[in-house]
Amino acid sequence: MTDTQPQSLAFGKHQVPVVTVSTVIVGTGSAGYCAADRLWELGHDDIVMVADKVRAGASRNAGSDKQTYYKLTLSGSEPDSVREMAGTLFSGGAMDGDNALAEAALSARGFIRLCDLGVPFPQNRYGEFVGYKTDHDPRQRATSVGPYTSRTMVEKLEKKVLRNGTRVFDECRVVDLVVSPDGAGGRKIAGLLVLRTGVSLDSEECPFLFFRCRNIVYATGGPAGIYAKRVFPNGQWGATGAALRAGVAGKNLTEWQFGLGSIKPRWNVSGTYMQAIPRFISTDQDGNDEREFLTETIEDYGRLMSLVFLKGYQWPFDARKAANGSSLIDLLVYQETALRGRRVFLDFRSNPVRRAFDPAALEPEAREYLAKAGALFGTPIERLRHMNEPAYRFYLDRNPYIDLEEQMLEVDVCAQHNNGGLTVDAWWQSNVRGFFPVGEAAGSHGVYRPGGAALNSGQVGATRAAQYIAANGESTFLPDTELIEAATPVIEAAFDLLARATEREEQGEPDNTAGMLTRVQDLMSEKAGPVRSGDSVLEALKQVSVWAEEYVGAVSANRSSRRSISRTFLIRDILTTAHVYLSAMADYIGHNGHSRGSVIYSDPSGSLPLRGHGTDPGKELDLPPIFRFRLDNGSLDDQVQETVVPFRQGIHPNDAAAGGAESPTATPLPATVEFHWRQRRPIPRPDEFFENVWRDFRSNGNVY
């Protein structure tokens, strides 16, 4: 086991504690803990974990009505295969085939490992792990342990990692990666700089900690912090900006998943919450002027109820279902909140239109489902409690609690998952050697994915990264002189930013970190959310660029506030991320990209959603022109957009006046953002002859 006691090292004029360790795992969610445990099991125990806050993050605190894990079929007589599952994942568009094949091939291995660790996935008396069908799933590959599937995974994996004795450094916010030339024209990992948020600036301790390492497994989650309207839990921010600044390529950054979620607490209102068919109402900001707004657009009572029901397992907003399907519900909610400035609530106390529930009016799919569930009766709350009592009790257990028997539930259309992310190869290694994004930080998904594929992807990516590192990882650390040369500009820029921000507040300027954070998030939700346009994206990009350029000279932080100091670096990361993501959106539009996935790109030459019923179902609805759009129809499914911020080593910003280039870490604004469109990698067709595979496996010839 490695000695994790920090040793002091001088970087320019600053003494910084340094931990030397082969591999750092950043993030304590299910993917991070999986990577740590796999590495330990493979004999690579020279590892540490780093977390902003161990108890935070989406794995531990997010969920839904029936949080799903997607894996190969392990029950029944229905045929399935690794290649067929890979084809399902690949068919979502813009996904690389080697990632799809690996996610299918290792799905059973990752799933059974979780079962062995104690995650109680349901099985029948003969040991078959039964499943159900989820969205974008042609089989019944999905399974669940209830609304807290990922939390249960985290708890079981965490328990194992702690038994292994792996050290976890808590309260460490990622500041920057340090990279160096790899001798082959590329870059490799040399270290990681973090801010110790638990260290007071008034103490003699250094506020920063440096990890000298050969590998980083980056399990930081998606960049949830760039959106104000999000289902991501409090404390889930991501750290994508640091990777982008270090030259790690982004992949499919435009592809987000949005859907209906409650505001307080943040939670997906999918599954039974929608299948119980609640009443949707909107109010003004003070809770007055109650209106059942869906009826203003969807006149037919049975169609209205059926579309709400379908949101249960068509929960993500889907551009293909916006024209004449259940995603019209999301658009009408968006119209109320984003365009009209109203608040939207789910009312489980009474049926839509305040009518007696009429099962005969439902479309067959909804009626047959509710009949099988024995729920063709009563009010929404009665149907909800009959079908899924834990879903009702979930809100009772919150603080403050919400009793759906008596209270309405406020909702909005929220960001829920980044299907894009940082680029990875078949072993989840990025274009920077030794850097492995896993979980939501990795851009392993395409445009669409089956529900629950993200939980499987995190386990697979972590396993693949651990296998590669254990077998093939870097064997030497960067010498002191080269490490100091590479890290000093990064470290001095971090000290400089912190000094400027705190000095500004001490000189009388108010702490503005909270306001800066809020305005970036509000802008992204308003201009680059589920409904966006070329104009809105460019407007947001222009504004974010100004904020990023001014940031070092404008941020003011209270040195006595741990939250304020932490936000100083968080905002910088979010500004970098927002700038690069908006640039990717603008490039996608310029590449003739149209509406797809969970996003509508407004197009004056497009069509509005259709009436969809009655004597004139093809008639366009009377909706704002912002909802005019054209579907992509798969035209870019075989291409992947990669985004790169060219790396510049730079020097300390105080030396810029002497003719040097400013360090890339001194400002969140990248000098340039470059884009590369390529054909997605096809699904491999490897040699399956046993003797050949066995020989390669014994020699590691074609395996790693």
C-alpha positions in Angstrom: 0.0 0.0 0.0 1.3 3.4 -0.9 2.5 6.0 1.6 0.0 8.9 1.1 1.6 11.4 3.5 2.2 14.7 1.6 5.8 15.9 1.1 6.4 19.6 0.5 7.8 20.7 -2.8 8.6 24.2 -4.1 6.8 25.4 -7.3 8.2 28.8 -8.0 7.7 30.9 -4.8 5.1 28.5 -3.3 5.6 25.5 -1.1 2.9 23.0 -1.9 2.2 19.6 -0.2 2.6 16.8 -2.7 1.2 13.2 -2.6 3.0 10.8 -4.9 0.8 7.9 -6.1 0.5 5.9 -9.2 -3.2 6.4 -9.8 -5.8 9.0 -8.6 -9.5 8.3 -8.8 -11.4 11.5 -8.8 -15.0 11.1 -7.6 -16.7 8.8 -5.1 -19.8 7.7 -7.0 -20.5 4.3 -8.3 -18.0 4.6 -11.2 -15.2 5.9 -9.0 -15.6 3.3 -6.4 -15.8 0.6 -9.0 -12.5 1.7 -10.5 -10.8 1.8 -7.1 -12.0 -1.7 -6.2 -11.2 -3.2 -9.6 -7.6 -1.7 -9.5 -7.2 -3.1 -6.0 -8.4 -6.5 -7.0 -6.0 -6.5 -10.0 -3.1 -5.9 -7.6 -2.7 -2.2 -8.5 -3.1 -0.8 -4.9 -0.9 2.3 -5.3 -4.1 4.4 -5.5 -6.0 7.2 -3.7 -9.4 8.7 -4.2 -10.3 12.4 -4.2 -13.7 13.9 -3.7 -15.2 17.4 -3.5 -17.6 15.9 -1.0 -17.8 12.2 -0.4 -21.6 12.2 0.4 -22.5 14.4 -2.6 -22.9 13.5 -6.3 -25.5 12.0 -8.5 -24.9 8.4 -7.9 -25.6 8.7 -4.2 -28.4 11.4 -4.3 -30.2 11.1 -7.6 -32.8 8.6 -8.7 -36.3 8.2 -10.1 -39.5 6.3 -9.7 -37.7 3.0 -10.7 -34.1 3.8 -11.3 -32.9 1.4 -13.9 -29.8 -0.7 -14.6 -29.5 -1.9 -18.2 -27.7 -5.2 -18.9 -27.7 -8.3 -21.0 -30.8 -10.5 -20.6 -30.3 -13.0 -17.8 -33.7 -14.7 -17.6 -36.4 -16.3 -19.6 -36.5 -17.8 -23.1 -36.2 -14.6 -25.1 -33.0 -14.7 -27.2 -30.3 -12.1 -26.6 -26.6 -11.8 -27.4 -23.7 -9.4 -26.7 -23.6 -8.3 -30.3 -27.4 -7.7 -30.3 -27.2 -5.5 -27.2 -24.2 -3.7 -28.7 -26.4 -3.0 -31.8 -29.1 -1.6 -29.6 -26.7 0.8 -28.0 -25.1 1.7 -31.3 -28.4 2.4 -32.9 -28.8 5.5 -30.7 -26.6 7.4 -33.2 -23.2 9.0 -32.9 -21.9 6.3 -30.5 -18.6 4.5 -31.2 -19.0 0.8 -31.8 -16.1 -0.4 -29.7 -17.7 1.4 -26.7 -21.0 -0.2 -27.5 -19.5 -3.7 -27.8 -17.6 -3.3 -24.5 -20.7 -2.1 -22.7 -22.6 -5.1 -23.9 -19.8 -7.6 -23.3 -19.1 -6.5 -19.7 -22.6 -5.7 -18.7 -23.2 -9.2 -17.1 -19.8 -9.1 -15.4 -20.4 -5.7 -13.9 -24.0 -6.6 -12.9 -23.1 -9.9 -11.2 -20.2 -8.2 -9.4 -22.8 -5.8 -7.9 -25.0 -8.7 -6.9 -22.1 -10.4 -5.2 -21.4 -7.2 -3.2 -25.0 -7.2 -1.9 -27.0 -5.0 -4.3 -30.4 -6.8 -4.1 -31.4 -7.0 -7.8 -34.6 -9.1 -8.0 -34.3 -12.8 -9.0 -36.8 -15.6 -9.1 -36.5 -18.8 -7.0 -34.2 -20.4 -9.7 -31.8 -17.5 -9.8 -32.9 -15.8 -12.9 -32.5 -12.0 -12.9 -35.8 -11.0 -14.4 -36.1 -7.8 -16.3 -38.5 -5.3 -17.8 -38.5 -3.1 -20.9 -37.2 0.4 -20.7 -37.1 3.3 -23.2 -35.2 2.5 -26.5 -35.0 -1.1 -25.4 -36.3 -3.9 -27.8 -35.8 -6.6 -25.1 -36.5 -6.7 -21.4 -32.9 -6.0 -20.3 -33.7 -3.5 -17.5 -33.7 -4.2 -13.8 -33.9 -2.1 -10.6 -33.8 -2.2 -6.8 -36.2 0.8 -6.7 -35.7 4.5 -6.7 -32.3 4.3 -5.1 -30.5 1.8 -7.3 -27.4 3.9 -7.8 -27.3 4.8 -4.1 -27.3 1.1 -3.2 -24.5 0.5 -5.7 -22.4 3.3 -4.2 -22.9 2.1 -0.7 -21.9 -1.5 -1.4 -18.9 -0.5 -3.5 -17.8 2.1 -0.9 -18.0 -0.6 1.8 -15.7 -2.8 -0.3 -13.2 0.0 -1.1 -13.0 1.0 2.6 -12.3 -2.7 3.5 -9.5 -2.6 0.9 -7.9 0.2 2.9 -7.9 2.7 0.0 -7.4 6.3 1.3 -10.0 8.9 0.3 -9.1 12.6 0.4 -12.3 14.4 1.0 -13.1 18.2 0.6 -10.8 18.6 -2.4 -12.1 20.6 -5.4 -10.4 20.0 -8.7 -8.5 23.0 -9.8 -6.4 21.8 -12.8 -4.7 18.9 -14.4 -1.0 19.0 -15.1 0.2 17.4 -18.3 3.5 17.0 -20.0 4.8 15.9 -23.5 4.6 12.1 -24.0 7.5 11.9 -26.4 5.2 11.0 -29.3 3.7 14.3 -30.1 0.9 14.1 -27.6 0.5 14.8 -23.9 0.4 12.6 -20.8 -0.8 13.1 -17.2 1.7 14.4 -14.7 -0.4 15.5 -11.8 -3.6 17.0 -10.4 -4.0 20.2 -8.4 -6.9 20.5 -5.9 -8.2 23.1 -3.5 -8.6 21.8 0.0 -11.9 23.4 0.9 -11.6 22.5 4.5 -8.4 24.5 5.0 -8.9 28.0 6.3 -6.9 30.7 4.5 -6.1 32.2 7.9 -4.2 29.0 8.9 -0.6 28.2 8.1 -1.6 25.2 6.0 -1.4 25.5 2.2 -4.9 25.7 0.7 -3.8 23.6 -2.3 -2.7 19.9 -2.5 -0.9 18.4 -5.5 -1.1 14.8 -6.6 1.9 13.6 -8.5 0.6 10.7 -10.5 0.8 8.6 -13.7 -2.9 8.0 -14.2 -6.2 9.7 -13.4 -9.5 8.0 -13.5 -11.9 10.9 -13.8 -15.3 9.9 -12.3 -16.5 13.5 -11.6 -19.9 13.1 -13.1 -21.4 15.3 -15.8 -21.1 19.1 -15.7 -24.4 19.6 -14.0 -23.3 23.1 -12.7 -23.8 24.8 -16.0 -27.6 24.7 -15.8 -30.0 26.3 -13.3 -32.9 24.0 -14.1 -31.5 20.6 -13.4 -32.5 17.3 -11.7 -28.9 16.7 -10.6 -28.8 16.9 -6.8 -27.2 19.7 -4.8 -23.5 19.1 -4.7 -23.3 17.6 -8.1 -21.2 20.1 -10.2 -18.8 18.1 -12.4 -15.2 19.2 -13.2 -15.2 19.0 -17.0 -13.6 22.4 -17.4 -10.3 21.4 -15.9 -10.0 18.5 -18.4 -10.9 20.7 -21.4 -8.3 23.3 -20.4 -5.7 20.5 -20.3 -6.4 19.6 -23.9 -8.7 16.6 -23.2 -11.1 16.3 -26.2 -14.8 16.6 -25.8 -17.2 14.3 -27.7 -20.9 14.9 -28.6 -21.0 17.8 -26.1 -24.3 19.0 -27.6 -26.1 15.9 -26.5 -28.0 16.4 -23.2 -31.0 14.6 -21.8 -33.8 16.8 -20.4 -37.1 15.8 -18.7 -39.7 16.7 -16.2 -38.4 16.9 -12.6 -39.6 18.3 -9.3 -37.8 21.4 -8.1 -37.7 20.9 -4.4 -36.5 18.2 -4.0 -34.9 17.6 -7.4 -36.2 14.3 -8.6 -37.3 12.8 -11.9 -41.1 12.6 -12.0 -41.0 9.5 -14.3 -42.6 6.1 -14.1 -45.7 5.9 -11.9 -45.8 9.6 -11.2 -46.9 10.1 -14.8 -48.7 6.7 -15.2 -51.0 7.8 -12.4 -52.1 10.6 -14.7 -51.9 13.7 -12.4 -53.5 17.0 -13.3 -51.1 19.7 -14.6 -51.8 23.3 -13.5 -49.8 26.6 -13.7 -49.9 29.6 -11.5 -48.3 33.0 -11.4 -45.2 33.5 -9.3 -47.2 34.0 -6.1 -49.2 30.8 -6.6 -52.4 32.5 -7.8 -54.3 32.5 -11.1 -54.5 28.7 -11.3 -54.9 27.3 -14.8 -55.1 23.8 -16.2 -52.9 24.8 -19.2 -52.7 21.5 -21.0 -56.3 21.7 -21.9 -55.7 24.9 -23.8 -53.7 23.0 -26.4 -54.8 19.4 -26.1 -58.6 19.6 -26.3 -59.4 15.9 -26.4 -59.7 14.5 -22.8 -58.7 11.0 -23.6 -55.6 12.1 -25.6 -54.5 14.4 -22.8 -54.6 11.6 -20.3 -52.9 9.2 -22.6 -50.0 11.5 -23.4 -49.5 12.2 -19.7 -49.5 8.4 -19.0 -46.9 7.8 -21.8 -44.5 10.3 -20.1 -44.0 7.5 -17.5 -41.7 5.4 -19.7 -41.1 8.0 -22.4 -39.8 10.3 -19.7 -36.8 12.0 -21.5 -37.9 14.9 -23.7 -37.5 13.5 -27.2 -37.6 15.7 -30.3 -39.1 12.8 -32.3 -42.1 12.7 -29.9 -42.6 16.4 -29.8 -44.4 16.7 -33.2 -47.2 14.2 -32.4 -46.4 12.4 -29.1 -45.8 12.6 -25.4 -43.0 15.1 -25.5 -45.6 17.7 -26.4 -46.2 17.7 -22.6 -42.6 18.9 -22.0 -43.0 21.7 -24.5 -46.2 23.0 -22.9 -44.6 23.0 -19.5 -41.6 24.8 -21.0 -44.0 27.4 -22.5 -45.5 28.0 -19.1 -42.2 28.4 -17.2 -39.6 29.6 -19.6 -41.8 31.7 -22.0 -44.6 32.9 -19.7 -42.8 33.1 -16.4 -45.3 31.0 -14.6 -44.9 28.0 -12.2 -46.1 24.5 -13.0 -47.4 21.9 -10.5 -48.6 18.3 -10.5 -51.9 17.9 -8.7 -52.5 14.3 -7.6 -55.6 15.2 -5.7 -58.0 15.4 -8.6 -58.2 14.0 -12.2 -57.5 16.1 -15.3 -60.2 18.6 -16.1 -61.6 17.7 -12.7 -63.7 15.0 -14.3 -64.5 11.6 -12.9 -61.9 9.2 -14.2 -63.1 7.6 -17.5 -60.9 4.6 -18.5 -62.8 4.2 -21.8 -61.4 7.5 -23.0 -57.8 6.2 -22.7 -55.8 5.0 -25.7 -55.4 1.2 -25.6 -51.7 1.2 -24.4 -52.6 3.3 -21.3 -55.8 1.5 -20.6 -54.3 -2.0 -20.9 -51.4 -1.1 -18.6 -53.6 0.4 -15.9 -56.0 -2.6 -16.2 -53.1 -5.0 -15.6 -52.0 -2.9 -12.6 -55.6 -2.9 -11.2 -55.6 0.9 -11.3 -58.6 1.8 -13.5 -60.2 3.8 -10.7 -60.1 6.8 -8.5 -57.9 9.9 -8.3 -54.3 10.2 -9.3 -53.1 9.8 -5.7 -55.2 6.7 -5.3 -53.8 5.2 -8.4 -50.2 6.2 -7.4 -50.5 4.6 -4.0 -52.1 1.5 -5.4 -49.3 1.0 -7.9 -46.3 2.3 -6.1 -46.6 3.3 -2.4 -42.8 4.0 -2.1 -43.2 6.6 -4.9 -45.8 8.4 -2.7 -43.7 8.0 0.5 -40.5 9.4 -1.2 -41.8 13.0 -0.9 -42.9 12.4 2.7 -39.4 11.5 3.6 -37.9 14.8 2.3 -37.1 17.8 4.4 -39.3 19.8 4.1 -41.7 16.9 3.3 -44.5 17.1 0.6 -47.7 15.1 1.1 -49.1 14.5 -2.3 -52.4 13.7 -0.7 -52.7 17.3 0.3 -50.1 19.3 -1.6 -49.1 20.0 -5.2 -45.6 19.3 -6.5 -43.8 21.9 -8.4 -42.0 20.7 -11.6 -40.1 22.0 -14.6 -38.2 20.7 -17.7 -34.7 20.1 -16.3 -31.3 18.9 -17.4 -30.8 15.3 -16.2 -27.8 13.8 -18.0 -25.0 14.7 -20.4 -25.0 11.9 -23.1 -21.8 13.6 -24.4 -18.7 14.2 -22.4 -14.9 13.7 -22.6 -13.7 11.5 -25.4 -12.7 7.9 -24.7 -11.3 5.0 -26.7 -12.2 1.3 -26.3 -10.4 1.3 -22.9 -11.9 4.5 -21.7 -8.6 6.4 -22.2 -8.8 9.9 -23.5 -6.5 11.6 -26.0 -4.3 12.5 -23.1 -2.3 9.4 -22.1 -3.1 8.2 -18.6 -6.3 10.1 -18.3 -9.5 7.9 -18.1 -12.9 9.6 -18.0 -15.6 7.2 -16.6 -19.2 7.4 -15.7 -21.1 10.5 -16.9 -17.8 12.4 -17.4 -17.1 10.1 -20.3 -18.7 10.8 -23.7 -19.4 7.1 -24.3 -23.1 7.5 -25.1 -24.6 8.7 -28.4 -27.7 10.8 -29.1 -30.2 8.3 -27.6 -29.6 5.5 -25.1 -31.7 2.9 -23.4 -32.9 3.9 -19.9 -30.4 2.7 -17.4 -27.5 2.4 -19.8 -25.7 5.1 -17.9 -25.4 2.9 -14.7 -24.0 0.0 -16.8 -21.6 2.3 -18.7 -20.1 3.6 -15.5 -19.3 0.1 -14.2 -18.0 -1.0 -17.6 -15.9 2.1 -18.2 -14.4 1.9 -14.7 -13.6 -1.8 -15.2 -12.0 -1.3 -18.6 -9.9 1.6 -17.3 -8.7 -0.4 -14.3 -7.8 -3.4 -16.5 -5.7 -1.2 -18.8 -4.0 0.7 -16.0 -3.1 -2.5 -14.2 -1.7 -4.1 -17.3 -0.4 -1.2 -19.3 -0.2 1.9 -17.2 2.8 4.3 -17.0 5.7 2.9 -15.1 7.7 6.0 -14.2 6.9 9.3 -12.6 7.9 12.6 -14.2 11.4 13.7 -12.8 11.3 16.6 -10.3 12.7 19.1 -12.7 10.2 18.3 -15.5 7.3 18.1 -13.0 8.2 21.6 -11.5 8.5 23.0 -15.0 5.0 21.7 -16.0 3.2 22.4 -12.8 4.6 25.8 -11.7 2.5 27.9 -14.2 -0.6 26.1 -13.1 0.0 26.4 -9.4 1.1 30.0 -9.5 -1.9 31.0 -11.6 -4.2 29.3 -8.9 -2.5 31.2 -6.1 -2.7 34.4 -8.1 -6.5 33.9 -8.8 -7.1 33.2 -5.1 -5.1 36.3 -4.0 -6.8 38.6 -6.4 -10.3 37.4 -5.5 -9.8 37.7 -1.7 -7.9 41.0 -1.9 -10.7 42.5 -3.9 -13.2 41.6 -1.2 -10.9 42.9 1.6 -10.8 46.2 -0.2 -14.5 46.6 0.0 -16.0 44.9 -3.0 -18.8 42.6 -2.0 -18.5 38.8 -2.4 -20.0 38.2 -5.8 -19.4 34.5 -6.3 -23.0 33.4 -5.7 -24.3 35.9 -8.2 -21.7 35.0 -10.8 -22.6 31.3 -10.5 -26.4 32.0 -10.7 -26.2 34.2 -13.8 -24.2 31.6 -15.8 -26.6 28.9 -14.9 -29.7 31.0 -15.7 -28.2 32.0 -19.1 -27.5 28.4 -20.0 -31.0 27.2 -19.1 -32.6 30.1 -20.9 -30.5 30.1 -24.1 -29.1 26.5 -24.4 -31.7 24.2 -22.8 -34.1 21.8 -24.4 -35.3 24.5 -26.8 -32.5 26.5 -28.4 -31.7 28.3 -31.7 -28.7 29.5 -33.6 -29.3 33.0 -32.3 -29.8 32.0 -28.7 -26.7 29.9 -28.7 -24.6 32.7 -30.2 -26.0 35.2 -27.8 -25.1 33.0 -24.8 -21.7 32.3 -26.2 -20.9 36.0 -26.6 -22.0 36.7 -23.1 -20.1 33.8 -21.5 -17.0 34.8 -23.4 -17.2 38.3 -21.9 -17.8 36.9 -18.4 -14.9 34.5 -18.8 -12.5 37.2 -20.2 -13.4 39.5 -17.3 -13.4 36.8 -14.6 -9.9 37.1 -13.1 -10.3 40.8 -12.8 -13.9 40.8 -11.5 -14.4 37.9 -9.0 -14.5 38.9 -5.3 -14.4 36.2 -2.7 -14.7 36.2 1.1 -11.5 34.6 2.5 -13.4 33.6 5.7 -16.1 31.7 3.7 -15.2 28.1 2.6 -18.1 28.2 0.2 -17.0 31.5 -1.4 -13.4 30.3 -1.9 -14.6 27.0 -3.4 -16.9 28.8 -5.7 -14.0 30.9 -7.0 -12.6 27.9 -8.7 -16.0 26.3 -9.4 -17.2 29.3 -11.4 -14.0 29.3 -13.4 -14.6 25.6 -14.3 -18.2 26.3 -15.2 -17.3 29.2 -17.4 -14.8 27.1 -19.3 -17.3 24.3 -19.7 -20.1 26.7 -20.8 -17.9 28.4 -23.3 -16.8 25.1 -24.9 -20.2 23.5 -24.8 -21.8 26.6 -26.4 -19.1 26.6 -29.0 -19.9 23.0 -29.8 -23.6 23.8 -30.1 -22.8 26.6 -32.5 -20.6 24.3 -34.6 -23.3 21.6 -34.6 -25.8 24.1 -36.1 -23.2 25.3 -38.6 -22.7 21.7 -39.6 -26.3 21.6 -40.7 -27.4 19.9 -37.5 -31.2 19.9 -36.7 -33.4 18.8 -33.8 -32.5 15.4 -32.4 -32.2 13.6 -29.1 -33.5 15.7 -26.2 -33.2 19.1 -27.9 -35.2 21.2 -30.3 -33.3 23.7 -32.5 -35.8 26.4 -33.5 -36.1 26.7 -37.2 -38.4 29.3 -38.9 -38.7 27.0 -41.9 -39.7 24.0 -39.7 -43.1 22.7 -38.5 -45.0 23.1 -35.3 -46.3 20.1 -33.3 -49.5 18.7 -34.7 -53.0 18.4 -33.3 -52.7 14.7 -33.5 -56.4 13.7 -33.0 -59.9 14.3 -34.2 -61.0 15.1 -37.7 -57.8 17.2 -38.5 -54.9 15.4 -36.8 -52.3 16.9 -39.2 -53.2 20.5 -38.4 -50.4 22.5 -36.6 -51.1 23.6 -33.1 -51.3 27.3 -32.2 -47.9 27.5 -30.5 -45.1 30.1 -30.4 -42.7 30.1 -33.4 -39.9 29.1 -31.1 -41.4 25.6 -31.3 -41.0 25.3 -35.1 -38.3 22.7 -35.8 -37.0 20.2 -38.3 -35.9 16.7 -37.2 -32.4 15.6 -38.0 -33.8 12.2 -39.0 -30.5 10.5 -38.4 -28.5 12.5 -41.0 -25.5 12.8 -38.6 -25.9 9.5 -36.8 -22.7 8.1 -38.4 -20.6 11.1 -37.3 -19.1 12.2 -34.1 -18.3 15.8 -33.2 -15.0 16.1 -31.3 -14.1 19.3 -29.5 -10.5 20.3 -28.5 -9.1 23.3 -26.7 -5.5 23.4 -27.9 -3.2 23.1 -25.0 -0.8 25.9 -24.1 1.7 25.5 -21.3 1.9 29.3 -20.7 3.6 31.1 -17.9 2.5 33.0 -14.8 0.1 35.8 -15.8 2.1 38.4 -13.9 4.9 37.8 -16.4 2.6 38.5 -19.4 3.7 42.1 -19.5 7.2 40.9 -20.2 6.1 39.4 -23.4 5.0 36.0 -22.3 1.7 34.2 -23.0 -0.8 34.1 -20.3 -1.2 30.8 -18.6 -4.3 28.8 -19.7 -5.3 28.4 -16.1 -5.3 32.1 -15.4 -8.6 32.6 -17.2 -11.5 30.3 -18.0 -11.6 31.6 -21.6 -9.9 29.2 -24.1 -7.8 30.9 -26.8 -9.6 28.9 -29.4 -11.9 25.9 -29.7 -11.4 23.5 -32.5 -13.8 20.9 -34.0 -13.3 17.7 -35.8 -16.1 15.6 -37.3 -15.3 12.0 -38.0 -17.0 8.8 -38.8 -18.0 6.9 -35.7 -16.0 3.7 -35.1 -18.0 0.7 -36.2 -18.8 -2.3 -33.9 -15.7 -4.5 -34.1 -15.9 -8.0 -35.4 -13.1 -9.7 -33.5 -11.8 -13.2 -34.0 -14.0 -15.5 -32.0 -12.1 -18.7 -32.5 -11.3 -19.9 -29.0 -7.7 -21.0 -29.5 -6.7 -17.7 -31.1 -8.4 -15.6 -28.4 -6.8 -17.8 -25.7 -3.3 -17.3 -27.2 -3.7 -13.5 -27.4 -5.1 -13.4 -23.9 -2.2 -15.3 -22.4 0.3 -13.0 -24.1 -1.7 -9.8 -23.8 -0.9 -9.4 -27.4 -4.3 -8.1 -28.8 -6.2 -7.8 -25.5 -4.8 -4.6 -24.0 
